[in-house]
Amino acid sequence: MLGPAFVAAIAYVDPGNVATNLTAGATLGYLLVWVVVLASLVAILVQFQAAKLGMATGRNLPELCRERFSRRGGLLLWGQAEIVVLATDLAEFVGAAIGMQLLFGMPVWLSAITTAVISLALLELRRKGRTRPFELMSAAALMFVGAGVGYDILATGHQSASGLAAGLIPNLGGAGAPLLAMGIVGATVMPHAVYLHSALVQGRGMSTETARAQPALVRRILRWDCSLALGVATVVNVSMIALGAGLGVASGGAWTGDLPAAHAELAARVGGFAALAFAVALLSSGLSSSGIGTLAGDVVMRGFLGVRVPVHARRIVTMTPAVLALVSGVPLTGLLVLSQVVISLGVPVVLFLLVYFCRDRDLMGPLVNAPLTTWIAGAAAAVVALLGCSLPITMLL
């Protein structure tokens, strides 16, 4: 039963994470490490609940929303989920295309087409029932990203253990820190991964009746799966901030987080192999997560509306904004960061939905949330909702 959390974890190291964390490290040093750590702890709790919901009910979160809420309410929930998926897909697609440009020198249009083709090929594994190879490839991609970032940290240097420790203390005093913090929250607590994870656990060799009959075993397995997968993702995300901080110092503050510029800085100041490791990590991040985004979109549409659109059609629709962004000359790193802010606005919605369903004993049976879990999850949702509501004011000021 181990594996679905590693698929979901790919969403936590996608190109949006890379752009947001590197920008935070380059401009603010280690200031926002605490945001990554707290958001990751919330993500582990959220993914555990999502998996438990799927195991206990035999249905995913969008399907339960369609059953429990009115037609109008379901449409509103579907609309916001689609916006989140579109923003996610945009980030993943753009990131993979940048990786191909850096690695192979491809023109924009060719990198865009190649990214779409490869992501569809990855989805074919899942569509044809090749679940385990799909999960193993996701786990391998997670390790590739971590290895690339880890090597670049060692090669770049300019790290500060005391600065990293200080970054664990909550502080939003830096210029642009609130906006970047919201971007990190959106990049870390990924709503589309919650919808997807509740579907991935279905058909894992344990029926709903068996899961309800062995709640302690189910909880233990899901804790291991979520803790291992998202624990690795947490380390990778903190490492991205450390890499951004080190490269910012090495460049004398000239580099502020732009991804193509990061590749150039690494090549000029550290060496060609460090630049290669960065490009491979970014490409692995984008290609693996792009398939996850499209798969999540299929779960969202089929669950909320009872309508299934072929993944090829969804891929064409969702990649169109990314292709336009790539060929229009929009600053891509800024676009990636902004996409994570948009995603963060969908986080409180999915958190409140999880709390609503997982506290229902009639629905969850013996896998119902403990009161303390409900209180913690509710508090986390309230904090993120408050931050989301304050974001427009922060951006205006």
Residue, then its C-alpha position, 0 to 999 in steps of 0.5 A: m500500500l506504500g506509494p501513493a504519497f510519493v506520487a503526491a509528493i512530486a507536487y511538493v517539489d514542482p518548478g513552482n516550489v523551485a522558483t519560490n524557494l530560490t527567490a526567497g533564499a536569494t532575496l531574504g536568505y533563510l528568513l522563510v525556512w520556518v514557513v517551509v517547515l510549518a507548511s510541510l507539517v500541515a501538508i503531512l497532516v492534510q495528505f494523511q487525511a486525504a488518503k484516510l478519506g479515500m480508504a474509509t469511503g471508497r470515494n475521492l474528495p470531489e466525488l463526496c462533494r458532488e454527493r453532499f452539496s447542492r448543484r450550485g455549490g458543487l459548481l463553485l467548488w469545481g470552478q475554484a479547483e480548476i483554477v488551482v489545477l490550471a495554475t499548477d499546470l502552468a507552473e509545471f509546464v513552464g518549469a519543464a520547458i525552462g529545464m529543456q532549454l537550459l539542458f538541450g538549448m531547445p527553442v521555446w516552441l520545441s521545448a513546449i511540445t516535447t514537455a507535453v509529449i513526455s508528460l502524456a507518455l507518463l500518464e499512459l502508465r497510470r491510465k493503463g493500470r501500470t500503477r507501481p511503475f508510475e509510483l516508482m518513477s515518481a519516487a525516482a524523480l523526487m530523488f533526482v531533484g533532491a540529488g541535484v539541489g544537494y550537489d549544488i549546495l555543496a558546490t556553491g557553498h556560502q552556507s550558514a548553519s546559524g542563519l538556517a537555525a535563525g530561519l526557524i524562528p517565525n519572522l516576516g520582516g523582510a521586504g516582500a516576505p508576506l507575498l513570498a510566504m504565501g507563495i511558499v504555502g501555495a507551493t507546499v500545501m498543494p490543493h490538487a495533490v489533496y484531491l488526487h491523493s484521495a483517489l490514488v489510494q483507491g484500489r490498493g488491494m484493501s477494500t473499504e470494508t477491510a480498511r474499516a475493520q483494521p483502522a489501526l493498520v490503515r492509520r499506521i501504513l498511511r502515516w509511514d507513506c505520508s511521513l516518508a514521502l513528504g519528509v523527503a520533500t520537506v528536506v528538498n524544499v529547505s535545501m532549495i532555500a539554502l541553495g538560493a541563499g548561498l548562490g545569492v551570497a556568491s553572486g554578491g546579491a546580483w542574482t535574485g532568483d531567476l531560474p535561467a540566471a541561476h543556471a548561468e550563475l552556477a556555470a560561471r561561478v561554480g562550474g559546468f557540472a553544477a549548472l548541469a545538475f540544476a538543469v536536470a533537477l528542474l527538468s525532472s521536477g517539471l516533467s514528473s509533476s506535469g503528469i500529476g497536474t493533468l491527472a489531478g485535473d481528471v480527478v477534479m472534473r470527473g469527481f465534481l461534475g461526473v464528466r470525464v474528459p480524455v487526458h489528451a484533451r485536458r493536456i491541450v487545454t491546460m498547456t495553452p496558457a503555458v505555451l502563450a507565456l513561453v512565446s510571449g516573453v513574460p518573465l517566467t520566474g515571476l510567473l511561477v511565483l505568482s502561480q503559487v500565490v494563486i494556488s495558495l488561495g485554494v488551500p483553505v477550501v480543500l482544508f475545510l472540506l477535509v475537516y468537514f468530511c473527516r470529522d463525520r463518524d457516519l461517513m468515516g466509521p472507525l477511521v474518523n478524525a480524533p477531536l484533537t486532529t480536527w482542531i489542529a486541521g481546523a486551526a491550520a485552515a483558519v490561519v491559511a484562510l486569514l493569510g489568503c484574505s490578507l494577500p490582496i491588501t499586501m499586494l496593493l501595499 
